[in-house]
Every structure is written in structure tokens, then in C-alpha cells.
Amino acid sequence: MGRDLMGYDVMVQDALRGMVRTALIRAASEGLPGEHHFFINFATGYPGVVMPDWLKASYPNDMIIVLQHQFWDLEADENGFSVTLQFNKMPQRLTVPYEAVISFADPSVQFGLRFQVEGYQPKDETGTATPPTLSDPRSGLPASSVTEPAASADEAKEEEPAAEDEGSAEVVNLDTFRKK
């Protein structure tokens, strides 16, 4: 088997980040339609992330924000998004480049994406690095609706959860198609 000199994995990540960009640009200009809402997990230490120091100290590794009812001044462009949220009853402005996004989910339609972020290693409550899982319990999404790269196609087949019902989301693991 040949080596992937084209960098298809990077191209796929960029294309999927484009979906996040489009969703946020649309939400910024039109608002969130119907019951749609977003859970966005991002690496707080990633270059370009702007947030208050005290908030970054509280979330030194990553943070999940919810864009549903109480968010203001959402702005999104080609490079990232900014939004005002309340923390401790105080409005705080956050700016996040798309490259810092670890996962994006819209639980109203059981849709979720997980990304590889350069330099980010998930950690548990004790600060110990943890391997990624096929579900994101913090987002409330079932494992079948969060896409995430697996170490190999064989592992992806072993870890793939059983279908919950006919209405559940189908996840396509792109590593399945990648030659190792």
C-alpha cells in the first residue's frame, strides 16, 4: 500500500470544519432555527482563543459552551467565531478559531463531529491524559452520533456501537477508508 502523500485526512478535517463554519455563520446571520442548538467543545489553550484569564484558569485544557437560549452577539467568519456568554452572572466575550474546535454537536438532530486538534490531549479530572472515546458524555449525545477517528479500521469495527433505532444517526468513520 502506498503512503497518502495528498493528505486526505487533513482535507477531510478541513471540509468538516467548513460545515461548522457554515452552521455558525448561518446562526450568526439568521439565528438558530427551530430547536437547533450547538454544543461546542474547544481547546482553551489553542493559539487565537481569546477568553478571560480567570475562565481559562478554570478550564485549562478544554471547555464546552452551549449556544441555545442565552448567548449574545454571535459573530462568525472564515477563521473563527466570537460570542458573549454569561459566567457567574457576568457577560464574557469568547473568541475561538475553528482549528481549536474539538467537537461540534447539534443534539436536536443527533448530529455531531469530533476533530483532531494539533497539540490537544484530552485529560480527566485529575489532569491525566486520556485516550479519546467514541462518545462525548459531556454533550449528551449517544455514541452513534459523534464521529471520531479510530486507531485502525479493525478497531473502528470493534468499537462501533449497535444501532439504537431506525431514527438514530449513522456515523461514517473515515479511517475505515484510509489505507494504513
Secondary structure, 3 states (H helix, E strand, C coil): CCCCCCCHHHHHHHHHHHHHHHHHHHHHHHCCCCCCCEEEEEECCCCCCECCHHHHHHCCCEEEEEECCCCEEEEECCCEEEEEEEECCEEEEEEEEHHHEEEEEEHHHCEEEECCCCCCCCECCCCCECCCCCCCCCCCCCHHHCCCCCCCHHHHHHHCCCCCCCCCCCCCCHHHHCCC
